[in-house]
Amino acid sequence: MGMNVSSGGKKGGAIAPTMNVTPLVDVVLVLLIIFMVVTPLLNKQLWLNLPKKDDDAKNEPPPPDADKPVVLTVDGKGAIRINQTEVSRAELRDRLTRIFAARADKLLYFDAADDAPYGITVEVMDIAKRGGAKGIAILTEKLGG
């Protein structure tokens, strides 16, 4: 335990203490195993900036010349729609690129059903970002109508 004493190898028979590193190696290996087990369990984070609910605003209809917002939805079966028009995943990026090329604002409203597949939902948001959306607003309430 503690320190080992070696008497060989030095001139004059001097005693040279050597440190036992086995407990240090044991502790380091236990810490390595703990970190290897814990690391995959760490949560990945996705930061969202949600707008505050404006209670003071009246529900006035938008002016007739205002552009209709671009609403991208994913339903429970994984079907993708842009403003209620069904679109395949292959043509989604091209359609969004054409839509945003003609618009001054590059804002996309995104709505996913509660039972929509998570993988498809994240992939659709990624395609929308690559399709030209500068901002993606997550809808927190159901659209009326």
C-alpha positions as CSV (number, residue, x, y, z in Angstrom):
1,M,0.0,0.0,0.0
2,G,1.3,3.6,0.0
3,M,4.8,3.7,-1.4
4,N,7.1,0.9,-2.6
5,V,10.7,1.1,-1.8
6,S,13.3,-0.1,-4.2
7,S,17.0,-0.6,-3.3
8,G,18.5,-1.6,-6.6
9,G,19.9,0.4,-9.5
10,K,21.4,3.3,-7.6
11,K,25.0,3.9,-6.6
12,G,25.8,3.3,-3.0
13,G,22.7,1.3,-2.3
14,A,20.4,4.4,-1.8
15,I,16.8,3.7,-1.3
16,A,14.5,5.2,-3.9
17,P,10.8,5.5,-3.2
18,T,8.4,4.8,-6.0
19,M,4.7,5.7,-6.0
20,N,2.1,3.0,-6.4
21,V,-0.1,4.2,-9.4
22,T,-2.6,1.4,-9.4
23,P,-5.2,3.3,-7.3
24,L,-4.9,6.3,-9.5
25,V,-5.4,4.2,-12.6
26,D,-8.4,2.5,-11.0
27,V,-10.0,5.9,-10.3
28,V,-9.4,7.2,-13.8
29,L,-10.9,4.1,-15.4
30,V,-14.0,4.3,-13.2
31,L,-14.4,8.0,-14.2
32,L,-13.9,7.1,-17.9
33,I,-16.6,4.4,-17.7
34,I,-19.0,6.9,-16.0
35,F,-18.5,9.5,-18.7
36,M,-18.9,7.0,-21.5
37,V,-22.2,5.9,-20.0
38,V,-23.5,9.4,-19.3
39,T,-22.5,11.1,-22.5
40,P,-25.1,9.5,-24.8
41,L,-27.8,10.3,-22.3
42,L,-27.3,14.0,-22.6
43,N,-30.2,15.8,-24.2
44,K,-29.7,17.6,-27.5
45,Q,-31.2,21.1,-27.4
46,L,-33.1,23.0,-30.1
47,W,-33.6,26.7,-29.2
48,L,-36.8,28.3,-30.3
49,N,-37.8,31.9,-30.1
50,L,-41.6,32.0,-29.7
51,P,-43.4,35.3,-30.0
52,K,-45.3,36.6,-26.9
53,K,-49.0,36.3,-27.1
54,D,-50.5,39.7,-27.9
55,D,-53.6,40.0,-25.7
56,D,-54.2,43.7,-26.6
57,A,-54.4,43.2,-30.3
58,K,-57.9,43.1,-31.7
59,N,-58.9,40.3,-34.2
60,E,-59.1,42.6,-37.1
61,P,-58.9,41.1,-40.6
62,P,-55.8,41.9,-42.5
63,P,-56.1,44.4,-45.4
64,P,-57.1,42.8,-48.7
65,D,-53.8,43.6,-50.4
66,A,-51.7,41.9,-47.7
67,D,-49.8,38.8,-48.8
68,K,-51.1,35.6,-47.4
69,P,-48.7,34.0,-45.0
70,V,-46.9,30.8,-46.0
71,V,-48.1,28.1,-43.7
72,L,-46.3,24.7,-43.8
73,T,-48.1,21.9,-42.1
74,V,-47.2,18.3,-41.3
75,D,-50.2,16.1,-40.3
76,G,-50.2,12.9,-38.2
77,K,-49.6,10.6,-41.2
78,G,-46.5,12.6,-42.3
79,A,-48.3,14.4,-45.3
80,I,-46.8,17.9,-46.0
81,R,-48.9,20.8,-47.1
82,I,-48.1,24.4,-48.1
83,N,-51.2,26.6,-47.5
84,Q,-53.4,23.5,-47.6
85,T,-51.9,22.2,-50.9
86,E,-50.3,18.8,-50.5
87,V,-46.6,18.7,-51.6
88,S,-44.2,15.8,-51.8
89,R,-41.0,15.9,-49.8
90,A,-39.0,15.8,-53.0
91,E,-40.5,19.0,-54.4
92,L,-40.8,20.9,-51.1
93,R,-37.5,22.7,-51.4
94,D,-38.2,23.9,-55.0
95,R,-41.7,25.1,-54.2
96,L,-40.5,27.0,-51.2
97,T,-37.6,28.6,-53.2
98,R,-40.1,29.8,-55.8
99,I,-42.5,31.1,-53.2
100,F,-39.9,33.0,-51.2
101,A,-38.3,34.5,-54.4
102,A,-41.5,36.4,-55.0
103,R,-41.9,37.7,-51.4
104,A,-40.2,40.4,-49.5
105,D,-40.6,38.7,-46.1
106,K,-39.0,35.2,-45.9
107,L,-41.1,34.2,-42.9
108,L,-42.6,30.7,-42.8
109,Y,-45.3,29.6,-40.3
110,F,-44.9,26.0,-39.3
111,D,-47.6,23.8,-37.8
112,A,-47.2,20.1,-37.0
113,A,-49.9,17.8,-35.7
114,D,-49.4,16.5,-32.2
115,D,-49.1,12.9,-33.5
116,A,-46.8,13.9,-36.4
117,P,-43.6,11.8,-36.7
118,Y,-40.7,13.7,-35.1
119,G,-38.1,12.7,-37.6
120,I,-40.3,13.9,-40.6
121,T,-41.1,17.1,-38.7
122,V,-37.5,18.1,-38.1
123,E,-36.5,17.1,-41.7
124,V,-39.3,19.3,-43.1
125,M,-38.1,22.3,-41.0
126,D,-34.6,21.7,-42.3
127,I,-35.7,21.5,-45.9
128,A,-37.7,24.8,-45.4
129,K,-34.6,26.5,-44.0
130,R,-32.6,25.4,-47.0
131,G,-35.5,26.4,-49.3
132,G,-35.1,30.1,-48.4
133,A,-37.0,30.6,-45.1
134,K,-35.1,33.2,-43.0
135,G,-37.4,32.7,-40.0
136,I,-39.7,29.9,-39.0
137,A,-42.5,30.8,-36.7
138,I,-43.9,27.8,-34.8
139,L,-47.7,28.0,-34.5
140,T,-48.8,27.2,-30.9
141,E,-52.5,27.5,-31.5
142,K,-54.8,25.9,-34.1
143,L,-55.6,28.0,-37.1
144,G,-59.2,29.1,-37.2
145,G,-60.8,28.2,-40.5
